Amino acid sequence: MGSLELVHGTYNSLVAFLFFYQGWLGWQIRRGRKSDGVLQINLIKRHRKFGPKLVLAGLVGFFSGPTLAYFDHGRIAAFPLHLAIGSVIGLLLISTFAVSKKIRFSQPDWRMTHFLLGLLILCLYLVQIFVGLGVLL
């Protein structure tokens, strides 16, 4: 199963990179809104269109991990720290998606919640990558 673990790690590293791209898009939208109030419609459309697909990709990557651990080691929690961080990331992905559906032009509270959840996801993805490298190496 070593090659499947490598595929899992590569896939999730790519997903993490795409989340950083998504975060960059969100930051550009936020910066434009805060500085000059100009809405960057193309960035907003790209951010909104790409987000749900990325959440789905993140959840697929998460569920593939315990599946591989079960087939390779006979139990889902073969790597408990990696599983715990992945579970938190999965819950945050679902929460961020749910919050994004509540964002309206006149309600900045949901935007701030979305922003903070996104930052937390990015930080945890970095930790998860390093923990995953420890599992692989």
Secondary structure, DSSP 8 states (H G I E B T S, - for coil): -HHHHHHHHHHHHHHHHHHHHHHHHHHHHHHHHHHT----HHHHHHHHHHHHHHHHHHHHHHHHHHHHHHHHHSSTTSSHHHHHHHHHHHHHHHHHHHHHTT--TT-HHHHHHHHHHHHHHHHHHHHHHHHHHHHH-
